[in-house]
Amino acid sequence: MKSKSGLIEDIWSYIAFALMLIGISGVSWDVFQEDGLAKRFFGAVWDAETRNPLLFTPIILGGAFLVVLFFRGGFKVGQGNPFSDLFVYILMAAGVYYGYKFLS
């Protein structure tokens, strides 16, 4: 049986994983939506019906990366490089923002 601190670390990892996945999905949705940043940046290329594959590419790649990292045990929030922790916390903050935005 796991200790209480081990269980809390596992729960924290699941929450961080979910928030990061929501953050990646939310940022991708905002960038690749109908009048999003990608349309303004790519212009005419965007009108050639490339929106849907471009929307799902970062979601799938980011999700796959997080799943592999999570199952290999390398996903320890707050116990790694400060720059990678900053990236994780930024994605988690985006997850909180987009989670609230999607639910409201």
PELIN-V533363 format. One record per run of one state. SS is the DSSP state (@ for helix, = for strand, . for the rest). FROM is the first residue (numbers start at 1). TO is the last residue. If there is no record, write none. Layout:
ss=SS from=FROM to=TO
ss=SS from=FROM to=TO
This chain:
ss=. from=1 to=3
ss=@ from=4 to=32
ss=. from=33 to=36
ss=@ from=37 to=48
ss=. from=49 to=50
ss=@ from=51 to=71
ss=. from=72 to=81
ss=@ from=82 to=103
ss=. from=104 to=104
